[in-house]
Every structure is written in C-alpha cells, then in structure tokens.
Amino acid sequence: MLGNPDSLPRGSAGKLHSIFLNPTGLRAGWRLLLFALVFVIALGGSHFIAIRFLPVLANLMRATARQQGELRATGLMAVEGINLLALLVAIFVMSRIERRSIFSYGYKAALNIAVQRFLEGFLWGFLMITAMCALLKFEGHFTFGGIALTLDLAIRYGFLWLLTNVMVGLFEEGLFRGYVQFTLASGIGFWPAAVILSCMFGLTHLADRGYTWFGVVTAGLFGILACLALRRTGNLWLAIGIHSAADFVETFLFSPPNGGIAQVSTHLFNSTVSGPSWLSGGGTGVEASVNGLLVFAITFFLFDRIHPPRKAAGV
C-alpha cells in the first residue's frame, strides 16, 4: 500500500500527511482522483491512437455520431472497445500502485463460477425487459411484430449485438461497480457508496438524447440492483450479465425506443410501442415506466430470496 503512516513526522507535518494518508495507505478520495486522471489520460490516448493510426476504427467510432437516429453495432462496439481498454489500463495502473491483484475490484472468481454468474445474470436481464414488454402488450400498447431479418442476417447481427452489449456491460459495470465502488466503499461503506454511484449512474443518462427523469430513476434502480448482485455474490459477473442482456433485448430483439434512439435497423422483431410515456417509457425505453418500476420491485424481491445475504460479504 502507499505510504507508512507509522513513520510520519509529528506536528504540522504529520497533520498534512494525514490529509493524504490513513492507516491503510492513500485515502480513498485521492485514489479515486488518481484513478480518474489515469482513466482520462488512457481514454484520450486511445482515441488519439485510433484517429491517428487506425482510420478504420476511427471511422467506425464516428459512425455512431453521423447516423441520424440510428445506432449500429459496429460503431458502438468500436466506442465501447476504446472505453473498455482505457478502463482496464486505469484499473491495472491502480492495482500496481495499491499492490493488489487486478481481480480484486469485483472480478475475482473461478472461471466456471464467473461463467455461471454471467449466464444467470443474462437470464435475469432477459426476463426483466421481456416482462416489461409483455406487461405493455397486455395493456394494449406494445406489439412484437414480425421477424425483420432473414436467418443469416439474424445470426450475424445477433452475434454482433451480443458482443457489443457484453462490452457495454463490462465497461459500465467495471466503471461504476468495479474500482470506483470498491474504493469509495473503503472510505464510507458499501451501501452509502452504492447509493451515491447509482445516483450518478442514473444522472449520466441525461446525456442521452430524449432521456426522461423517470428513466434516470429506473437507471438508478438498476445501479442498486447491480450493487446488490455484487454484495450478495462477491463479484461483478452477475451484474455484467444483467446489464448485457437488458441492452441486448432492447437493441436487437425488440428494439423499442431507448435513450432517444428512434430505431435500430438490424433488430430481430418489428416491435412497436404506443401509449403515454409514464406507461410506455416514451423515447427512453420500456424500463422508464410504471411497468418498469413494478418489474424492478418484483426483481428485488425475488433476487433477495434467491441470493440471501452471505455470512461474510467480502466486498
């Protein structure tokens, strides 16, 4: 760990050192600041390298901004790949500084356990979004429609969207529920950190065109659910599975309006949504609705029963 507080000088110098250090090393706030600095530098460097030396990758990244109301898997995959690379660099650097394993920040699990948790999470996410769409259909405001793709295109784009959404899950869970959650929790406790970061996670979605405050609330609830999964299982893999599946169902399978995106042309079903935004989610997505709140409530209840508190949380 950084520093040795037992060797600090007495008096004013000792007080100055106490601002930066505690008995375990560098204080959580300074570690978070250093992590943010490394992440921004790594992100900026990755974008520079892509633009300067990898024109194909750069063009894919620009495609997400050029398409009018259209989101493409290849473009989003390029952006998320850069984001994920920068995040891994920042986590690696901090793990070296703190003399921890890179897996300490929510990734520690045997391979078979990680796969099992991811697949379980994927099932949770799939059922959550499907239940929201089914409720909306029962209320007369959702139609699944016909198949929009031929078999070969369905396989191709299904794989692309699956890979892309897994990358989204890895990046966003690794950022909000990985190093940052681990470090902030070491300073103020797990659940205070979880609430703060879940609120921040919800608020970041306001940057998406068309996002509503209802959507911010449900995004924050998703953050709490992911933190609960982390707390109860001891790692991020279940939360990554939930996140990946929820995005996959909303982009590729049913593709209702999400985050202000009018349409994803490479979706499987020609789904349509109608009704008031408080019921349908409007342009934010089906989760940003009273149906979403109901499904979240049921999910929390069931998850608590299936994954009761562990004797030693370890996170």
DACORFEN-V700186 format. One record per residue. N is the residue number from 1. RES is the residue in one small letter. OMEGA is omega in whole degrees, 0 to 359 (* if undefined). BURIAL is # if it has 16 or more other C-alpha atoms within 10 Angstrom, else .. Layout:
BEGIN
N_RES_OMEGA_BURIAL + N_RES_OMEGA_BURIAL
END
This chain:
BEGIN
1_m_183_. + 2_l_171_. + 3_g_176_. + 4_n_185_. + 5_p_181_# + 6_d_182_. + 7_s_182_. + 8_l_177_. + 9_p_180_. + 10_r_175_. + 11_g_186_. + 12_s_178_. + 13_a_178_. + 14_g_178_. + 15_k_179_. + 16_l_179_. + 17_h_181_# + 18_s_176_# + 19_i_184_. + 20_f_188_# + 21_l_169_# + 22_n_183_# + 23_p_181_. + 24_t_180_. + 25_g_181_# + 26_l_183_# + 27_r_186_# + 28_a_182_# + 29_g_180_. + 30_w_177_. + 31_r_178_# + 32_l_179_# + 33_l_179_. + 34_l_177_. + 35_f_180_# + 36_a_180_. + 37_l_180_. + 38_v_181_# + 39_f_180_# + 40_v_179_# + 41_i_180_. + 42_a_179_# + 43_l_179_# + 44_g_179_. + 45_g_179_. + 46_s_179_# + 47_h_179_# + 48_f_180_. + 49_i_180_. + 50_a_182_# + 51_i_186_# + 52_r_189_. + 53_f_182_. + 54_l_186_. + 55_p_180_. + 56_v_178_. + 57_l_180_# + 58_a_179_# + 59_n_177_. + 60_l_179_# + 61_m_180_# + 62_r_184_. + 63_a_180_# + 64_t_180_# + 65_a_184_. + 66_r_184_. + 67_q_181_. + 68_q_179_. + 69_g_184_. + 70_e_177_# + 71_l_181_# + 72_r_184_# + 73_a_183_# + 74_t_179_# + 75_g_179_# + 76_l_178_# + 77_m_179_# + 78_a_180_# + 79_v_182_# + 80_e_176_# + 81_g_177_# + 82_i_179_# + 83_n_182_# + 84_l_178_# + 85_l_179_# + 86_a_179_# + 87_l_181_# + 88_l_176_# + 89_v_181_# + 90_a_179_# + 91_i_179_# + 92_f_180_# + 93_v_180_# + 94_m_178_# + 95_s_177_# + 96_r_180_. + 97_i_183_. + 98_e_179_. + 99_r_175_. + 100_r_171_. + 101_s_179_. + 102_i_180_# + 103_f_183_. + 104_s_188_# + 105_y_174_# + 106_g_184_# + 107_y_187_# + 108_k_177_# + 109_a_174_# + 110_a_186_. + 111_l_182_. + 112_n_177_. + 113_i_179_. + 114_a_179_# + 115_v_180_. + 116_q_180_. + 117_r_179_# + 118_f_181_# + 119_l_176_# + 120_e_178_# + 121_g_179_# + 122_f_178_# + 123_l_176_# + 124_w_182_# + 125_g_179_# + 126_f_182_# + 127_l_181_# + 128_m_183_# + 129_i_178_# + 130_t_179_# + 131_a_178_# + 132_m_179_# + 133_c_180_# + 134_a_177_# + 135_l_180_# + 136_l_177_# + 137_k_178_# + 138_f_180_. + 139_e_176_. + 140_g_184_. + 141_h_179_# + 142_f_173_# + 143_t_180_# + 144_f_178_# + 145_g_180_. + 146_g_178_. + 147_i_185_. + 148_a_186_# + 149_l_170_# + 150_t_185_. + 151_l_182_. + 152_d_178_. + 153_l_178_. + 154_a_178_# + 155_i_182_. + 156_r_184_. + 157_y_175_# + 158_g_178_# + 159_f_181_. + 160_l_180_# + 161_w_178_# + 162_l_179_# + 163_l_180_# + 164_t_183_# + 165_n_173_# + 166_v_177_# + 167_m_176_# + 168_v_179_# + 169_g_179_# + 170_l_183_# + 171_f_187_# + 172_e_176_# + 173_e_177_# + 174_g_180_# + 175_l_187_# + 176_f_183_# + 177_r_180_# + 178_g_185_# + 179_y_185_# + 180_v_177_# + 181_q_180_# + 182_f_186_# + 183_t_179_# + 184_l_178_# + 185_a_179_# + 186_s_180_# + 187_g_186_. + 188_i_181_. + 189_g_187_. + 190_f_188_# + 191_w_172_# + 192_p_177_. + 193_a_181_# + 194_a_180_# + 195_v_180_# + 196_i_183_. + 197_l_177_# + 198_s_175_# + 199_c_178_# + 200_m_179_# + 201_f_178_# + 202_g_183_# + 203_l_179_# + 204_t_181_. + 205_h_176_# + 206_l_177_. + 207_a_178_. + 208_d_182_. + 209_r_176_. + 210_g_182_# + 211_y_182_# + 212_t_177_# + 213_w_174_. + 214_f_178_# + 215_g_177_# + 216_v_180_# + 217_v_182_# + 218_t_175_# + 219_a_176_# + 220_g_177_# + 221_l_176_# + 222_f_178_# + 223_g_178_# + 224_i_178_# + 225_l_179_# + 226_a_178_# + 227_c_176_# + 228_l_178_# + 229_a_177_# + 230_l_182_# + 231_r_186_# + 232_r_183_# + 233_t_179_# + 234_g_178_# + 235_n_187_# + 236_l_194_# + 237_w_178_# + 238_l_178_# + 239_a_178_# + 240_i_178_# + 241_g_178_# + 242_i_183_# + 243_h_182_# + 244_s_182_# + 245_a_181_# + 246_a_179_# + 247_d_181_# + 248_f_180_# + 249_v_184_# + 250_e_180_# + 251_t_186_# + 252_f_187_# + 253_l_187_# + 254_f_177_# + 255_s_169_# + 256_p_178_# + 257_p_182_# + 258_n_177_# + 259_g_178_# + 260_g_179_# + 261_i_186_# + 262_a_186_# + 263_q_167_# + 264_v_189_# + 265_s_183_. + 266_t_178_# + 267_h_183_# + 268_l_182_# + 269_f_176_# + 270_n_184_# + 271_s_175_# + 272_t_181_. + 273_v_177_# + 274_s_177_. + 275_g_180_. + 276_p_185_. + 277_s_181_# + 278_w_180_# + 279_l_185_# + 280_s_185_# + 281_g_179_# + 282_g_181_# + 283_g_183_# + 284_t_184_# + 285_g_186_# + 286_v_180_# + 287_e_183_# + 288_a_186_# + 289_s_177_# + 290_v_174_# + 291_n_177_# + 292_g_179_# + 293_l_179_# + 294_l_180_. + 295_v_177_# + 296_f_180_# + 297_a_179_. + 298_i_180_. + 299_t_178_# + 300_f_181_# + 301_f_182_. + 302_l_181_. + 303_f_179_# + 304_d_180_. + 305_r_182_. + 306_i_180_. + 307_h_179_. + 308_p_180_. + 309_p_178_. + 310_r_179_. + 311_k_177_. + 312_a_185_. + 313_a_177_. + 314_g_177_. + 315_v_*_#
END
